[in-house]
Amino acid sequence: MLNNKTGWLLLILFTLAGSWLSGLSHAFLALVMILFALKFFIISYQYMGLRFAHPFWRYSINIVVLGFVSVIIFSSL
């Protein structure tokens, strides 16, 4: 996995990219939501220790987040 410094730098980079993209146009909503999902996975696996959790919880969280992002992206089309 990532070390803490790399994870932190990726979170900062994704946050800046997401705020920049959201200010440009509504057309970039899909990219902003993908950045949200990537940030969520970095936080949950790297800092919350989800990678050590039971597979049921890992798969459940992945399905919920991917479902949430998919619904937001497809409802905005």
Secondary structure as GFF3:
##gff-version 3
##sequence-region A 1 77
A	DSSP	alpha_helix	4	24	.	.	.	ID=ss1
A	DSSP	three_ten_helix	26	28	.	.	.	ID=ss2
A	DSSP	alpha_helix	29	42	.	.	.	ID=ss3
A	DSSP	pi_helix	43	47	.	.	.	ID=ss4
A	DSSP	three_ten_helix	50	52	.	.	.	ID=ss5
A	DSSP	alpha_helix	55	75	.	.	.	ID=ss6
###
